[in-house]
Amino acid sequence: METFEARQRSREYFHALTVLPGVWTVLRLDGRGFSRFTEQHFSKPFDERFAEHMTVAAETLLVEMGARYAYTVSDEISLLFAPGFELFGRSVEKLVSVSAGIGSAAFTRAAGTAAHFDSRLWLGATVGDVVDYFSWRQSDAARSALNGWCYWTLRAAGRTRQEAADAIEGASTAGKNDLLYRHGINFNEVPSWQRRGIGLWWETYQRSGHDPIRGIDVTADRRRIHIERSLPMKDTYRDLVEQLTGSPVSTGQHCHG
């Protein structure tokens, strides 16, 4: 006879749902209610403090969840997992809930004020799918950055929310760039992390030391996180993402120890 406990557990309908085997997985976190939250606590259109808090959250997620690559822009973070990952037995519930919890806690600790993230899953069958995903997120970042700069530039010039929104609604990319130029802003000279996002990945490097027993200098391979605030774009970025799906990248620059 089915026990009382078994009947209750049978109602956890999605508990057994797992990520399909052999697929690339991305967890994408988004800030909950961040439009109002950032207006209250940070400057617009971009605040270096906010970007640094997001980078801290992305780095924490990369470490705690053992992801291959992390990409953050605005209020979102994408984490890439290789097809063979076994974190939490690939449980969808665990991956989504734990990642949202880690991201929320890390950002809150860095910012000193409570913030919340939600999380969703993306699945890709091939490396090409992964490259397309991150290319899509970077293209969306550039579009959003241009819109944000236009909107907040108009607001700073005295336009109302509705007037600013109407001014950029339906405008072409060239038209938006011209709008900024008339206000003394060259969008191409805006810091690249605002337009292209920030990437984080594991890299290997050689660390020098001394073996006191043998009395000789030695080197050993170590891992650390590379934080790239000047990501390439378009085909060069696609090439980078494809490279990051393989073995760790070795470089000696732009690291966070």
C-alpha positions in Angstrom: 0.0 0.0 0.0 1.2 3.4 -0.9 2.4 5.3 2.2 1.4 8.8 3.1 4.9 10.1 2.5 5.1 8.4 -0.9 1.7 10.1 -1.9 3.0 13.5 -1.0 6.3 13.0 -2.8 4.4 11.9 -5.9 2.9 15.4 -6.1 6.4 16.9 -6.7 5.6 16.6 -10.3 8.8 18.2 -11.8 11.3 16.9 -9.2 12.6 14.1 -11.6 13.0 16.4 -14.5 16.6 16.5 -15.7 18.6 18.2 -18.4 18.7 16.1 -21.6 21.9 14.0 -21.8 24.7 15.1 -24.2 23.6 18.7 -24.6 25.2 22.1 -23.9 23.4 23.9 -21.1 23.1 27.6 -20.3 21.6 29.0 -17.2 20.6 32.6 -17.7 19.9 34.7 -14.6 18.0 38.0 -14.8 17.5 40.6 -12.1 13.9 40.7 -10.7 12.4 44.2 -10.8 15.8 45.7 -11.6 14.5 48.6 -13.7 13.2 50.2 -10.5 15.9 48.8 -8.3 18.7 50.3 -10.4 17.0 53.7 -10.6 16.9 53.8 -6.8 20.4 52.7 -6.1 22.6 53.4 -9.2 23.3 56.1 -11.8 22.0 55.8 -15.4 22.5 54.7 -18.1 25.4 52.7 -16.8 27.1 52.5 -13.3 30.5 51.0 -12.9 29.6 50.0 -9.3 26.6 48.0 -10.6 28.7 46.3 -13.3 31.3 45.3 -10.7 28.6 43.8 -8.5 27.3 41.8 -11.5 30.8 40.7 -12.2 31.3 39.5 -8.6 28.0 37.6 -8.9 29.1 36.0 -12.2 32.4 35.0 -10.8 30.8 33.5 -7.7 28.5 31.5 -9.9 31.3 30.4 -12.2 33.2 29.0 -9.2 30.4 27.6 -7.1 28.7 25.8 -10.0 31.8 24.8 -12.0 30.6 26.4 -15.3 32.8 26.7 -18.4 32.1 30.3 -19.2 30.1 33.2 -17.7 28.9 36.3 -19.6 27.3 39.3 -17.9 25.7 42.4 -19.3 23.2 44.8 -17.8 21.2 42.8 -15.2 21.8 39.3 -16.7 24.3 36.5 -16.3 24.7 33.5 -18.6 26.6 30.4 -17.4 27.7 27.7 -19.9 28.0 24.0 -18.9 29.6 21.3 -21.1 27.5 18.4 -22.2 29.0 16.0 -19.6 28.3 18.1 -16.5 26.7 16.2 -13.6 26.0 19.0 -11.1 23.0 18.1 -8.9 22.4 15.1 -11.1 21.4 17.6 -13.9 18.2 18.3 -12.0 16.3 21.2 -13.6 14.8 22.3 -10.3 18.1 22.3 -8.5 20.0 24.1 -11.3 17.5 26.8 -11.6 16.8 27.4 -7.9 20.4 27.1 -6.6 21.8 29.4 -9.3 19.2 32.0 -8.6 20.0 31.7 -4.9 23.7 32.0 -5.4 23.4 35.0 -7.7 21.0 36.8 -5.4 23.2 36.2 -2.4 26.5 37.2 -4.1 25.0 40.4 -5.6 23.4 41.4 -2.3 26.6 40.9 -0.4 28.6 43.0 -2.9 26.0 45.8 -3.2 25.0 45.9 0.4 21.3 46.0 -0.5 18.9 43.1 -1.2 18.4 42.0 -4.8 16.8 39.0 -6.4 17.4 37.0 -9.5 15.4 34.4 -11.4 16.9 31.7 -13.6 16.0 29.7 -16.7 17.5 27.0 -18.8 18.7 27.0 -22.4 19.7 23.8 -24.3 21.9 23.5 -27.4 22.8 20.4 -29.3 26.1 21.6 -30.9 28.9 24.1 -30.4 27.4 26.1 -33.2 24.2 26.5 -31.1 26.3 27.7 -28.2 28.1 30.2 -30.4 24.8 31.5 -31.7 23.4 31.9 -28.2 26.2 34.0 -26.9 26.3 36.0 -30.2 22.6 36.7 -29.7 23.1 37.9 -26.1 25.9 40.2 -27.2 23.9 41.6 -30.1 21.0 42.2 -27.7 23.4 43.9 -25.3 24.6 46.3 -28.0 21.0 47.2 -29.0 19.9 47.7 -25.4 23.0 49.8 -24.6 22.2 52.1 -27.5 18.6 52.5 -26.5 19.6 53.1 -22.9 22.1 55.8 -23.8 19.5 57.5 -26.0 16.7 57.3 -23.4 18.7 58.5 -20.4 20.4 61.2 -22.5 17.0 62.6 -23.4 15.8 62.3 -19.8 18.9 64.3 -18.7 18.0 66.9 -21.3 14.6 67.4 -19.7 12.4 65.0 -21.6 9.7 63.1 -19.8 9.6 59.3 -19.7 7.0 59.2 -22.5 8.7 61.8 -24.6 12.1 60.0 -24.4 10.5 56.6 -25.2 8.6 58.1 -28.1 11.7 59.8 -29.5 13.6 56.5 -29.9 10.6 54.3 -30.8 11.1 53.1 -34.3 14.3 55.0 -34.9 17.0 53.4 -36.9 20.4 52.5 -35.4 21.9 55.4 -37.5 19.3 57.7 -36.2 20.0 56.8 -32.6 23.7 57.3 -33.1 23.0 60.7 -34.6 20.8 61.6 -31.6 23.6 60.9 -29.2 26.1 62.7 -31.4 24.0 65.9 -31.3 24.3 65.6 -27.5 28.1 65.3 -27.7 28.2 61.5 -27.3 30.0 59.1 -29.7 28.5 55.7 -29.0 31.5 54.0 -30.5 33.6 55.6 -27.7 31.4 54.3 -24.9 33.3 51.8 -22.8 33.1 48.4 -24.5 31.8 46.6 -21.4 28.6 48.6 -21.8 28.2 47.7 -25.4 29.6 44.1 -25.5 29.3 42.8 -21.9 31.9 41.1 -19.7 33.2 37.6 -20.1 34.7 35.3 -17.4 36.4 32.0 -17.9 39.0 29.7 -16.4 42.6 30.0 -17.6 45.7 28.0 -16.8 49.0 29.6 -15.9 52.4 28.6 -14.5 53.2 29.7 -11.0 56.8 29.8 -9.9 57.9 28.4 -6.5 60.7 26.7 -4.6 61.0 23.1 -3.6 62.8 23.2 -0.2 63.4 19.5 -0.1 65.2 19.3 -3.4 66.4 22.9 -3.1 65.4 23.9 -6.6 63.0 26.4 -8.3 59.9 24.8 -9.7 56.8 25.8 -11.7 53.3 24.3 -11.4 50.2 24.7 -13.5 47.4 26.6 -11.7 43.9 27.8 -12.6 42.4 31.2 -12.2 39.6 33.3 -13.5 40.1 35.6 -16.4 37.8 38.6 -16.4 37.6 40.3 -19.8 36.0 43.8 -19.9 37.0 44.4 -23.6 35.4 41.5 -25.4 35.6 41.4 -29.2 32.4 41.4 -31.2 30.8 39.7 -34.2 32.9 37.0 -35.8 35.8 37.5 -33.5 33.6 37.0 -30.5 32.1 33.9 -32.1 35.6 32.5 -32.5 36.3 33.2 -28.8 33.2 31.4 -27.6 34.0 28.4 -29.8 37.5 28.3 -28.4 36.1 28.4 -24.8 33.9 25.4 -25.5 37.2 23.4 -25.8 40.2 23.2 -23.5 40.9 26.1 -21.1 42.5 29.2 -22.6 46.1 30.0 -21.5 46.9 33.7 -21.2 48.8 35.9 -18.8 46.8 39.1 -18.9 43.6 40.6 -17.5 43.3 38.1 -14.6 41.5 38.3 -11.3 43.5 36.3 -8.8 
